[in-house]
Amino acid sequence: KNENALIEWLVLKNDGSKYLLISKYALYCKPYNTSFKSVTWKTCSLRKWLNGAFFNNAFSVEEQKQILSTTVTTTDYSTVNTKDRVFLLSSAEAEKYFDSYSARQCQGTAYCFAQGADNARNGNCNWWLRSPGSSFRTARYVDNSGISHGYSCSVDEDTIAVRPALWIDLGS
């Protein structure tokens, strides 16, 4: 029930002093976009929130200095690069870093469920990916059983959880 609780992170990739992290648990429940309209990762409200309010509230000034501004490539109907400090995994990244259905399953936090995330009987929830769905009004997600390929829903769906990802540099 505490939005400011400590975040547990999983290391997805170690690249020297740089690490790709994703939250161990689904932290929030937010739509990919606040309104039902054609959007991409570059233009969705979730990206703006992750790199604005979430970034500023979840991390101290010292932690913010360690979070890298990363070129994030999203392939939808074209390839678009964005510069993000915090992002969602793409469909391909979810399958690369989590190599099985069980590895992609994610438990939600109490705060996430209090915000309305769909809660499977086992505590797992659906979580957003940045990849588009079958149209610009849909986005992909990983379902509560860990299946990530082919599932998409309306961008304004408000029962899907958020697992932030980011790169940090612990060097120097």
N, C-alpha and C positions, 0 to 999 in steps of 0.2 A: 504494500500500500504506500510505499515511500518512493516517490519519483527520483529522489536524490540518493538512493541507496548506492553502495559501492557496486561497480560493474565488474563482473568476472569476464575475463577475455580468454579466448582460445587462440593459439598461434597457428595460423594456416600455412605460413611460409616464413623461413628464416633466410635472409639474404645479407649475411654479414652482420652489420649493426642495425639493419633495417628489418622490421617484422610486419607481416600482414596479420592483423587481428580481426576477429569477429566476436561479438558478444556471445557468451555461452548460452544465455537465455534470451528469449524474446522480451524486450524491455517495455515497449509501448504498443499501443494499438492505434493506428492512424491510416486513413485512406492514402493511396498512392497520389491521388489528387483530390482536392476538396470539392471539385465539381465534375460532373460527367461531361467531359469534352475531350477532343483529340489532344493528347499530350505525349511527350517523350520524356525520357529520364532528364534531359536538359531543361525541360519546361515544367516539370511536375512540382506540386507544392511540397511533397515529401522531401525532395532534394533540398529545396530552400530551407525547410525546417531543420533537417539534419545538419546543414552547414551554418545555420544561424542559431536559433534558440537552443537546440540540443547541444551543439558544440560549445556555446557560451555557458550553458548551465551545468553540463556534465563534467567539464574538465577545468582544473585550476589553470591559472596563467602559465605556470611551469609545465603542466601536462600539455597545454595547447602548443607550446614551443616545440615539443617532441613530435607532434602530429604533422606529417608531411602533406603538402599540397601535391596531389597525385593526378596525373593524367589518366582519366578513366575512359576507356573505350567501350561504347555501347553500340552494338550492331542491331539496328532494327530494319527499316526499309532502306537505310543507308548507314554508313558508319559515322558516328558522331563522337568527338572527344570533348570531355569536360574536365575542368580542373576542380577537384573536390578534396576536402580534408576528410569528410565522412561520406560514405556511399553505401549502397547495397551491392551484394554480389550479383553478377549476371547469372543466367541459367548455366552457361558453360563453366563458370567458376564454381558454382555450387556443386556441380557434378565432378569437377576436377579435385577440389579440396575435401569433399565428403564423398567417398567412393562407394557408398552403399545407402540404401533406404534408411537403415537404422542410424547411420552416421548423420544423415540430414534431418532426422527428427529433432525437434526442439521443444523444450519445456518453456512455458511462459511464466513470467513473474506474477506475483499477486497483483501488482500495480497494472500490469498489462491486461490481466483478466478483468480487473475492476473497471478498466476503460472500455470493455466490451469485446475483447478478443474471443473468438470461438474456441471453447475449451473441450478438447476430446476427453473421454473418460480417464485416460491415462495422464492427463496434464499437458499433453502435446498441443501445439497450435500450428496454424498455417502461418507462413512468413513470406513477406514480399521479396521479390527479386527485381533488379532494375530493367530486365529485358521486357520488351513489349510482348503483348499477346497477339492474337490473330488480327487485331486492328489497333489503331491509335487510341481507342477508347477502352482498351484492356491492357493489363500488365500480368506478367507471370508471377507465380508464387510456388513455394514448396508446401505440399499439403501435410497434414498432421501425421501421416504415415511415412513421410520422407520422399514421396514421389515428386520430382521436379520437372519432368518433361511433359510438355503439352498442356499443363494446367494454366489457365488464365481467367481473370474475371474483370468486371467493370472497375475502372480506375477509382471510382468513388466508393467502392466497397469499404465498409468501416469495421469489419470484424477480423481483418488480417493484421498480424503483428509485424513488428519491425525489429530486425537484428542488424544494428549498425556494424560496418566494417571500416577499417582505416589502416594506414601505414604509419608506423612510428620509427623514429631513428634514435637509438639509445647511445649512439657513438659520440665522440668528441666530448 
